[in-house]
Amino acid sequence: MLESPYLVIEPNRVRANYRALRAAFAPATSTARIRFAVKASPVPEIIRLLNGEGAEFDVASIGEIELARAQGVDPAVMCYGNPIKKAADIARAYALGVRRYAFDTEDDLLRIAAHAPGAEVECRFLAATPASTTPFGTKFGCAPAEAVRLLVRARDLGLIVAGPYFHVGSQQTDPSAWRIGIEQAATISKALADKDIETRSVNIGGGLPISYATTAPALDEIAAVVNSAVAEFLPAGAGLVVEPGRALVGDAGTIHAEVIGIRIAPDGRRWVYLDIGRYNGMAETENEYIAYRFVTERDGDPLDEAVVAGPTCDGDDVLYQRTKVLLPTTLRAGDPIRILHTGAYTASYSSVSFNGFPPLTVHVSGAERE
Ligand SMILES: Cc1ncc(COP(=O)(O)O)c(C=O)c1O
């Protein structure tokens, strides 16, 4: 019997998601490349599976590069996609064989040129897209005109220009975001072409949403928008890179947790305390951004509103107090509770030992079959 809480990942679902993504974006370009954002689920079995399927890998740190290498991933299919990199880490990545990097400042570009000579680079620009459910805000991305200037500079520094790159924000539920980004990327590509720089690839980032408590647009709906924008705006021959994390692994995971206790607060609200919270897997409930779905064995009983909280002594370790969560009135201490579609950004976010609680354990289901 596994000790609660734990995450179970279904590899067959990850494989099916990968194949669905490849098929969905195939009309855009015969060379659509799917690059898994390792941060979403840095689980060795999942990396090996996706490597076997022919995926590329977006890595954010030396730790992820080493993890992927240990699973047999060729550094040639990795992209060091974090625009914020120390010079020493670029040098280490280069020594480990990584030859593709993303950047969004001249500062980082100069570090890449110095420590990864001859590497291929993608420039991340801030696309004018609607905010996503878990937005990046303005943390990343230069202005589109600056992307042109920096990619010309990259060429002049002896680097290989891949092309423009944008990310519409994670859990993006507005398909028009991709059309806006692709149109802006095309403007950058055109300006580069005027300077004799051919766009090898346009990276449309991640952000593909999955359904949580509410239903997200289907992959096919977003792919249709992407494919038609690619056909309309991009030069023929510019390859497409799609960099999903959540859409590959999110619905492949289920967290198994337990109710620790129930309390009626002085204001009359019912609080349900779980053995999983913000610090051991549910980080994406910050600002109540991601509204997960709970399943209990008493779901046929009458339901009532509940505040849902984690197990630590921290006042911020509350999953939902503004979002309306309905749970059975009969719920009791010791009851199991499952949290659906928790394969992305859960275990990888959990703290090492806040309050002495261990990180979320991950179990990869043994049903891995073709
Ligand atoms: C550089 C980069 N690429 C891809 C992703 C994956 O995004 P998503 O999980 O929304 O698909 C992220 C997520 O933070 C990212 O930072």
The ligand as a Gaussian input file, in Angstrom:
#p B3LYP/6-31G(d) Opt

LIG

0 1
 C       10.422000      28.056000     -21.801000
 C        9.187000      27.257000     -21.595000
 N        8.778000      26.456000     -22.573000
 C        7.683000      25.682000     -22.443000
 C        6.951000      25.689000     -21.279000
 C        5.775000      24.786000     -21.178000
 O        4.600000      25.455000     -21.002000
 P        3.216000      24.689000     -20.868000
 O        3.346000      23.713000     -19.747000
 O        2.244000      25.754000     -20.627000
 O        2.970000      23.969000     -22.155000
 C        7.321000      26.543000     -20.233000
 C        6.536000      26.614000     -19.006000
 O        6.770000      27.339000     -18.097000
 C        8.485000      27.340000     -20.395000
 O        8.919000      28.131000     -19.413000

